[in-house]
Amino acid sequence: MTKITTLAGMEKDNAEFCKQALQTLNLPYAQNAGITVKVLRLDLLHPHISGNKWMKLQVWLERFKNGGYQGILTKGGPWSNHLHATSYTCYFQKIPLIAIVKGHEHYVSATLQDLKTWNTQLIFTNRSDYYCEEKWIELAKSLNYLYIPMGGDGEEGVLGVTEWFNQAKLPAFDSVFCAVGTGTTVLGIAASTLACTNLVGVDAGTGDKKLLEKLSEEHISIHGEKKVVLQHAPVKFGKISPDTIAFMQDWYFQHHFMLDALYTAPLCVHFKLLVENGQIPLGAKVLLLHTGGLQGNRSVSLLNP
Ligand SMILES: *Cc1c(COP(=O)(O)O)cnc(C)c1O
């Protein structure tokens, strides 16, 4: 894959980055159960560009460069990590960007405020129009813009994640845990050379039915050795409970880095439950993926007193 990475701090190769980003977690409940836990701090990739969203964008950006497009059109909610990542990337690479935003123009979140600062053109839309894929594909076509679906998903997204992990040269693990929204990231990892026996996708409660299809049997055997499992975190997407907040604050106190409220906090809550219920074998080497998304925490009023 040709490197098109030109963002400050991101042109380092992935293996080099992972040497710093792969950290040992001091989790007494895991240590007591004889389990070694590491975290891959993808949140350290870039301050504005959420870890996995960056990976998912790579192949899309290649398509943009090779396709003779005038700009990019994509969509997301008012706190979308994907919009945030795409907006900053386009700003940095001087690519015109139109963002279709699910919501009302009177509600300008901190995320959307950033998008405005980075010269992204916002188009606000109601729910039904937002989900009308044809409409946005047509609009993109009429402008000669590349259409990137919500979240940077699709085959391009999967491939971007695979290529990133192929270059990461991580050690082998028994189990790797990755938060799941659409499943693009976990499918990309499944197809990568990352060595692990179990790849556990932890559904953050989005209730995305397409996801279940994507993670069905045919995808489970993608790369021979890996068994891909979908599990459910004890949360409902977007409903951030006081327990989750307390868990996040405690986590920060113990480990000195934040989790995001929607994906990585539920992931770590789920993992803790598995350990406490004796569902992780003694001696297991575990990797938890911190997929980033910290900018979205600005939506959580309890974390921002
Ligand atoms: C978007 C996102 C995910 C989910 O990624 P999918 O590829 O949609 O499964 C996980 N973690 C964070 C922090 C995210 O922003």
The ligand as an ORCA input file, in Angstrom:
! r2SCAN-3c Opt
* xyz 0 1
  C     -16.414      3.897     15.730
  C     -15.750      3.337     16.945
  C     -15.760      1.955     17.209
  C     -16.514      0.968     16.371
  O     -15.872      0.663     15.168
  P     -16.606     -0.217     14.065
  O     -15.585     -0.371     13.012
  O     -17.798      0.560     13.585
  O     -17.030     -1.493     14.670
  C     -15.051      1.503     18.316
  N     -14.415      2.364     19.147
  C     -14.407      3.686     18.927
  C     -13.714      4.569     19.898
  C     -15.066      4.218     17.823
  O     -15.072      5.547     17.623
*
